[in-house]
């Protein structure tokens, strides 16, 4: 999983295509893909919520 995260960090275009649903990751199921996308795109909300609670 760490290799996938590193790949997506290095290849932001693939990350955005993954978010759009135009690509998929081999060997990664839908729940794992959703979790990966949440980590990349919901970090701002998580940080904000952490500091305001």
C-alpha positions in Angstrom: 0.0 0.0 0.0 2.9 2.4 0.8 4.2 1.9 -2.8 0.7 2.8 -4.2 0.6 6.0 -2.0 4.1 7.0 -3.1 3.2 6.4 -6.8 0.1 8.6 -6.5 2.1 11.3 -4.8 4.6 11.2 -7.6 1.9 11.0 -10.3 -0.8 13.5 -9.4 -2.4 13.2 -12.8 -3.2 9.5 -12.0 -4.5 10.5 -8.6 -7.0 13.0 -10.2 -8.0 10.4 -12.8 -8.6 7.9 -9.9 -10.8 10.5 -8.3 -12.8 11.0 -11.5 -13.2 7.3 -11.9 -11.4 7.1 -15.3 -8.7 4.8 -14.0 -8.4 2.0 -11.4 -5.6 0.5 -9.4 -4.8 -3.1 -10.1 -5.1 -5.2 -6.9 -6.9 -2.5 -5.0 -10.6 -3.0 -4.3 -13.3 -0.3 -4.2 -13.1 0.2 -0.4 -9.4 0.6 -0.4 -9.6 3.1 -3.3 -12.2 5.1 -1.4 -9.9 5.1 1.6 -6.9 6.3 -0.5 -9.0 9.1 -2.0 -10.2 10.2 1.4 -6.6 10.4 2.7 -5.6 12.6 -0.2 -8.6 14.8 -0.6 -10.2 15.0 2.9 -7.0 15.9 4.8 -8.0 19.6 5.0 -11.3 18.8 6.7 -9.6 16.4 9.1 -7.0 18.9 10.1 -9.5 21.7 10.5 -11.8 19.5 12.6 -9.0 18.4 14.8 -7.9 21.9 15.7 -11.5 23.2 16.2 -12.6 20.4 18.5 
